[in-house]
């Protein structure tokens, strides 16, 4: 909503054991929840959200 075109978000399966920045790191499940909220907000604002990288990789393999 602030007009940013990107975010850098750290994800770790166990943030408490991350070598750095554990306090600001999301678990994969929390990241999925955040991205669902981001997609909802982006849709309401008419802004695109890139698909997850695994979807891009699948599409690239299918196209080749």
Contact map, one row per residue, 1 for C-alpha under 8 A:
1111000000000000000000000000000000000000100010000000000000000000
1111000000000000000000000000000000000000000000000000000000000000
1111100000000000000000000000000000000000000000000000000000000000
1111111000000000000000000000000000000000000000000000000000000000
0011111000000000000000000000000000000000000000000000000000000000
0001111100000000000000000000000000000000000000000000000000000000
0001111110000000000000000000000000000000000000000000000000000000
0000011111000000000000000000000000000000000000000000000000000000
0000001111100000000000001100000000000000000000000000000000000000
0000000111110000000000011100000000000000000000000000000000000000
0000000011111010000000001111001000000000000000000000000000000000
0000000001111110010000001111000000000000000000000000000000000000
0000000000111110000000000011000000000000000000000000000000000000
0000000000011111110000000010000000000000000000000000000000000000
0000000000111111110001101110000000000000000000000000000000000000
0000000000000111110001100000000000000000000000000000000000000000
0000000000000111111001000000000000000000000000000000000000000000
0000000000010111111111000000000000000000000000000000000000000000
0000000000000000111111000000000000000000000000000000000000000000
0000000000000000011111000000000000000000000000000000000000000000
0000000000000000011111111000000000000000000000000000000000000000
0000000000000011111111111000000000000000000000000000000000000000
0000000000000011000011111000000000000000000000000000000000000000
0000000001000000000011111100000000000000000000000000000000000000
0000000011110010000011111110000000000000000000000000000000000000
0000000011110010000000011111111000000000000000000000000000000000
0000000000111110000000001111111000000000000000000000000000000000
0000000000111000000000000111111100000000000000000000000000000000
0000000000000000000000000111111110000000000000000000000000000000
0000000000000000000000000111111111000000000000000000000000000000
0000000000100000000000000111111111100000000000000000000000000000
0000000000000000000000000001111111110000000000000000000000000000
0000000000000000000000000000111111111000000000000000000000000000
0000000000000000000000000000011111111100000000000000000000000000
0000000000000000000000000000001111111110000000000000000000000000
0000000000000000000000000000000111111111000000000000000000000000
0000000000000000000000000000000011111111100000000000000000000000
0000000000000000000000000000000001111111110000000000000000000000
0000000000000000000000000000000000111111111000001000000000000000
0000000000000000000000000000000000011111111100000000000000000000
1000000000000000000000000000000000001111111110000000000000000000
0000000000000000000000000000000000000111111111111000000000000000
0000000000000000000000000000000000000011111111110000000000000000
0000000000000000000000000000000000000001111111100000000000000000
1000000000000000000000000000000000000000111111100000000000000000
0000000000000000000000000000000000000000011111110000000000000000
0000000000000000000000000000000000000000011111111000000000000000
0000000000000000000000000000000000000000011001111100000000000000
0000000000000000000000000000000000000010010000111110000000000000
0000000000000000000000000000000000000000000000011111000000000000
0000000000000000000000000000000000000000000000001111101100000000
0000000000000000000000000000000000000000000000000111111100000000
0000000000000000000000000000000000000000000000000011111110000000
0000000000000000000000000000000000000000000000000001111111000000
0000000000000000000000000000000000000000000000000011111111100000
0000000000000000000000000000000000000000000000000011111111110000
0000000000000000000000000000000000000000000000000000111111111000
0000000000000000000000000000000000000000000000000000011111111100
0000000000000000000000000000000000000000000000000000001111111110
0000000000000000000000000000000000000000000000000000000111111111
0000000000000000000000000000000000000000000000000000000011111111
0000000000000000000000000000000000000000000000000000000001111111
0000000000000000000000000000000000000000000000000000000000111111
0000000000000000000000000000000000000000000000000000000000011111
